[in-house]
Amino acid sequence: MLAMGIASASLTAQSNVAQFKQLFLSGNYGDLFDPLLNYTSSLAGNADFELDYMMGVTLCNLSGYEPDGRAYLNRTQQKFSLSAQIFDGHSVSLRDALRNCNPVLAGVATGDSQPHGPGVSSIMKKNIDIRSQQQILDAVKTRKTQKRVSIAEKRSAVVRPVGAVYDGEYSMVHDGWKGQLLLRGPAGEYVDSAGKRYRVLTRFFPDHRIVFYVIGLGGENSDATGGQKFEAYLFTQTKDAMAGTTWWQNQLFGFYAVRK
């Protein structure tokens, strides 16, 4: 009976990790956040590299949690040797993941040499996060709870969905290639000039910046989403167009999209 219980727990863990990977590789960090946080926290610092890698990168891709993501990836880098840094059968670079996490060096930026909270040490006006992985996860869970309470208190207020300002149909041109782009919240669709349809995943940022991925167009990219990455800024005066850059085979190209 004990052996059967252990085998059942092992299968459940494998199923969890497989579902986490599916959400992670599709760039669906919002839906992945809660279950991955709870599962990784339950392991009390004994997560394997794949779980730690997904946790750190997920935090880095959620607004407000970037410093936690950077601290978590730093701890992961100390915990696993280079040979053990394998995700989904491929070597990954924690150095690149950290570089893409947009660290905020509060002490350097503000000149404030004092620590900003427990577990943070200040050395020569640069804040160094010394929390363990479990302490980082506990702090993230506490902050999430506080955010939920704040949201509950404001339920009566009408809140416009995140990214709603981008919703609509666009005529798009990237490096001469023409197509139609439809955005609806965090998802959408792209139709190329031949009529082929592609799924679109979207992320929104402050300062009218948007990043979206056309899944299946242009092959794999460094964000592991399986699609071509586009980054743009909305025209703030008219809100009728956006312009920016896209990547294909590690080369940078321009693109624009005009709302219909």
C-alpha positions, -999 to 999 in steps of 0.1 A, spaced: 0 0 0 28 24 9 45 17 -25 13 24 -43 9 57 -25 44 67 -34 39 57 -71 6 77 -72 23 108 -57 51 105 -83 26 103 -112 8 133 -98 40 153 -96 49 144 -132 15 154 -144 18 188 -126 52 195 -141 39 186 -176 10 210 -172 33 237 -159 56 233 -189 27 236 -213 17 269 -199 53 281 -196 62 273 -232 30 291 -244 40 322 -225 9 320 -203 26 332 -171 -6 346 -156 -24 312 -155 9 294 -145 17 318 -115 -7 304 -88 -3 267 -93 34 268 -99 39 291 -68 19 268 -46 35 236 -58 71 249 -56 65 263 -22 53 229 -10 86 214 -18 104 235 9 135 244 -12 138 209 -28 125 218 -63 144 205 -93 160 228 -119 131 228 -143 106 240 -116 131 266 -102 138 279 -138 100 282 -146 94 299 -112 122 325 -117 113 333 -153 76 335 -145 82 360 -117 104 380 -141 75 382 -166 49 394 -141 47 431 -133 58 440 -98 75 406 -92 106 412 -113 130 418 -83 117 385 -68 123 368 -101 159 380 -103 166 370 -67 151 336 -73 171 330 -105 203 341 -86 196 314 -60 189 289 -87 222 297 -104 240 291 -71 221 258 -65 227 241 -98 259 235 -118 260 245 -155 257 208 -165 224 205 -145 208 236 -161 186 216 -186 150 225 -194 128 203 -215 158 184 -228 178 216 -238 205 236 -221 193 270 -210 213 301 -199 204 315 -164 227 344 -172 205 354 -202 174 349 -181 188 372 -154 198 398 -181 163 398 -195 147 402 -160 152 440 -160 167 444 -125 159 475 -105 190 487 -85 171 510 -61 202 520 -42 220 531 -74 190 548 -89 179 568 -58 212 572 -39 195 555 -9 220 533 8 195 518 34 179 484 30 143 484 18 131 454 37 140 422 56 165 400 39 180 428 19 216 440 26 230 473 14 266 474 3 281 506 -13 246 519 -23 237 487 -41 209 465 -26 218 428 -25 189 404 -20 201 377 4 168 358 9 166 321 4 143 307 -24 117 297 3 118 332 18 112 347 -17 83 324 -24 68 332 11 71 369 4 55 366 -30 25 346 -16 21 373 11 21 401 -15 -4 382 -36 -28 379 -7 -25 416 0 -32 424 -37 -63 402 -36 -76 420 -5 -70 453 -22 -89 441 -53 -118 428 -33 -121 462 -16 -124 479 -51 -149 454 -66 -176 480 -69 -154 502 -91 -155 497 -129 -121 486 -141 -112 485 -177 -95 452 -187 -57 454 -189 -46 461 -225 -81 471 -237 -67 502 -253 -50 479 -279 -82 459 -287 -92 461 -324 -83 451 -359 -51 463 -376 -35 463 -410 1 452 -403 33 453 -423 65 438 -410 95 444 -433 72 444 -463 52 414 -453 15 423 -450 -12 408 -428 -42 415 -406 -39 416 -368 -68 411 -343 -61 419 -306 -86 410 -278 -70 413 -243 -41 389 -238 -48 369 -270 -56 375 -306 -51 363 -342 -29 371 -371 -39 364 -408 -11 365 -434 -15 377 -470 -22 341 -480 -51 338 -456 -33 315 -431 -43 321 -395 -20 322 -365 -27 324 -327 -13 355 -310 -2 359 -273 1 393 -258 18 410 -229 13 446 -218 37 470 -201 36 506 -188 44 535 -210 21 523 -238 44 494 -247 31 460 -260 48 428 -268 30 401 -288 40 367 -303 26 353 -335 28 316 -327 41 295 -356 53 325 -376 91 327 -381 99 297 -360 113 296 -324 126 326 -306 147 333 -275 115 337 -253 106 300 -259 71 308 -271 73 291 -305 65 323 -324 78 355 -339 82 383 -313 69 419 -320 75 448 -297 57 482 -303 45 515 -288 10 527 -292 4 562 -307 -8 580 -276 -24 610 -292 -46 591 -317 -44 555 -305 -50 544 -340 -16 528 -347 15 513 -333 51 509 -345 81 490 -333 104 461 -341 103 424 -347 129 396 -346 134 368 -372 164 345 -372 181 367 -346 178 398 -369 159 430 -361 133 444 -384 107 472 -383 70 469 -384 38 490 -380 1 483 -376 -27 507 -383 -61 503 -366 -90 499 -390 
